[in-house]
Amino acid sequence: MSLAVGEVLEALRALRPAFEARDIAHVGVFGSVARGKAVGGSDIDEVATPGWGRRPDLFDLGALYEILIERFEGCAIDLVVEPINNAQLAQAVAADRMDAF
């Protein structure tokens, strides 16, 4: 299944309370979905920014990932949490990023 960027952003906005409950301040997409070049089988690359001074633990990340998998059933999800230590990945996120909130 392939989704348009507007659909993905709208779905992420609807999930905002679940993200905020885990101290995630901002969520967006990057990669082929953000560029409008997603095709069937494309994954959805998502980036999450924790609230100031917060770093999600594995329980938070697992819960968020499950929420995303459930919402985008049938799509592969890649979730990146800032700060991003890999310079190449950070550059890719910065180049395409579109925030839902």
Sine and cosine of phi, psi and omega as CSV:
sin_phi,cos_phi,sin_psi,cos_psi,sin_omega,cos_omega
0.00,0.00,0.67,-0.74,0.03,-1.00
-0.87,-0.49,0.71,-0.71,-0.02,-1.00
-0.89,-0.46,0.57,-0.82,0.08,-1.00
-0.97,0.23,0.45,-0.89,-0.05,-1.00
-0.85,0.53,-0.62,0.78,0.01,-1.00
-0.88,0.47,-0.64,0.77,0.03,-1.00
-0.91,0.43,-0.67,0.74,-0.02,-1.00
-0.92,0.40,-0.72,0.70,0.00,-1.00
-0.89,0.46,-0.66,0.76,0.03,-1.00
-0.89,0.46,-0.68,0.73,0.02,-1.00
-0.90,0.44,-0.65,0.76,0.02,-1.00
-0.91,0.42,-0.62,0.78,0.05,-1.00
-0.88,0.47,-0.61,0.79,0.03,-1.00
-0.92,0.40,-0.45,0.89,0.00,-1.00
-1.00,0.01,0.04,1.00,-0.07,-1.00
-0.77,0.63,-0.72,0.69,0.00,-1.00
-0.85,0.52,-0.60,0.80,0.02,-1.00
-0.92,0.39,-0.62,0.78,0.05,-1.00
-0.94,0.35,-0.71,0.71,-0.02,-1.00
-0.91,0.42,-0.52,0.86,0.05,-1.00
-0.89,0.46,-0.35,0.94,0.03,-1.00
-0.94,-0.34,0.41,0.91,0.08,-1.00
0.87,0.48,0.57,0.82,0.12,-0.99
-0.99,-0.12,0.86,-0.51,-0.09,-1.00
-1.00,0.06,-0.58,0.81,-0.06,-1.00
-0.63,-0.77,0.60,-0.80,0.08,-1.00
-0.68,-0.73,0.65,-0.76,0.03,-1.00
-0.49,-0.87,-0.02,-1.00,0.05,-1.00
-0.87,-0.50,0.38,-0.92,0.11,-0.99
-0.53,-0.85,0.01,-1.00,0.02,-1.00
0.99,0.14,-0.43,-0.90,-0.14,-0.99
-0.89,0.46,-0.57,0.82,0.03,-1.00
-0.90,0.44,-0.74,0.68,-0.01,-1.00
-0.90,0.44,-0.55,0.84,0.00,-1.00
-0.99,0.14,-0.09,1.00,-0.04,-1.00
0.96,0.28,0.42,0.91,-0.05,-1.00
-0.88,-0.47,0.30,0.95,0.01,-1.00
-0.94,0.34,0.62,-0.78,0.06,-1.00
-0.81,-0.58,0.15,-0.99,0.06,-1.00
-0.79,0.62,0.77,-0.63,-0.03,-1.00
1.00,-0.06,-0.15,0.99,0.07,-1.00
-0.92,0.38,0.58,-0.82,0.09,-1.00
-1.00,0.09,0.21,-0.98,0.07,-1.00
-0.95,-0.31,0.93,-0.38,0.01,-1.00
-1.00,0.01,0.85,-0.52,-0.05,-1.00
-0.83,-0.56,0.56,-0.83,0.02,-1.00
-0.82,-0.57,0.70,-0.71,0.00,-1.00
-0.85,-0.52,0.68,-0.73,0.04,-1.00
-0.92,-0.39,0.90,-0.44,0.02,-1.00
-0.92,0.39,0.35,-0.94,0.12,-0.99
-0.88,0.48,0.33,-0.94,-0.07,-1.00
-0.81,0.59,0.78,-0.62,0.05,-1.00
0.97,0.24,0.16,0.99,-0.08,-1.00
-0.92,-0.39,0.63,-0.78,0.11,-0.99
-0.75,-0.66,0.91,-0.42,-0.03,-1.00
-0.87,0.50,0.59,-0.81,0.07,-1.00
-1.00,-0.02,-0.01,-1.00,-0.05,-1.00
-0.90,0.43,-0.52,0.86,0.04,-1.00
-0.92,0.40,-0.69,0.73,0.06,-1.00
-0.87,0.49,-0.74,0.67,-0.03,-1.00
-0.89,0.45,-0.67,0.74,0.04,-1.00
-0.88,0.47,-0.67,0.74,0.02,-1.00
-0.90,0.43,-0.69,0.72,0.00,-1.00
-0.90,0.43,-0.68,0.74,0.01,-1.00
-0.88,0.48,-0.68,0.74,0.03,-1.00
-0.89,0.46,-0.65,0.76,0.04,-1.00
-0.88,0.48,-0.69,0.73,-0.01,-1.00
-0.92,0.38,-0.67,0.74,0.01,-1.00
-0.88,0.48,-0.68,0.73,0.00,-1.00
-0.91,0.42,-0.69,0.73,-0.04,-1.00
-0.94,0.34,-0.65,0.76,-0.04,-1.00
-0.96,-0.28,0.75,0.67,-0.04,-1.00
-0.79,0.61,0.74,-0.68,0.02,-1.00
1.00,-0.03,-0.12,0.99,0.02,-1.00
-0.93,-0.36,0.62,-0.79,0.12,-0.99
-0.97,0.25,0.66,-0.75,-0.04,-1.00
-0.87,-0.49,0.74,-0.67,0.19,-0.98
-0.89,-0.45,0.84,-0.55,-0.01,-1.00
-0.91,-0.41,0.85,-0.53,0.03,-1.00
-0.92,-0.39,0.70,-0.71,0.01,-1.00
-0.92,-0.40,0.75,-0.66,0.04,-1.00
-0.98,0.19,0.46,-0.89,0.03,1.00
-0.96,0.28,0.55,-0.84,-0.04,-1.00
-0.99,-0.13,0.89,-0.47,-0.07,-1.00
-0.99,0.14,-0.39,0.92,-0.01,-1.00
-1.00,0.10,0.90,-0.43,-0.09,-1.00
-0.87,0.49,-0.64,0.77,-0.02,-1.00
-0.91,0.41,-0.68,0.74,0.04,-1.00
-0.92,0.39,-0.67,0.74,0.03,-1.00
-0.86,0.51,-0.64,0.77,0.03,-1.00
-0.92,0.40,-0.66,0.76,0.03,-1.00
-0.90,0.44,-0.67,0.74,0.03,-1.00
-0.89,0.45,-0.74,0.67,-0.03,-1.00
-0.88,0.47,-0.55,0.83,-0.05,-1.00
-0.94,0.35,-0.56,0.83,-0.15,-0.99
-0.90,-0.43,-0.19,0.98,-0.22,-0.97
-0.81,0.58,0.73,-0.68,0.14,-0.99
-0.75,-0.66,0.91,-0.42,-0.05,-1.00
-0.99,0.14,0.65,-0.76,0.13,-0.99
-0.99,0.11,-0.62,0.79,0.07,-1.00
-0.35,-0.94,0.00,0.00,0.00,0.00
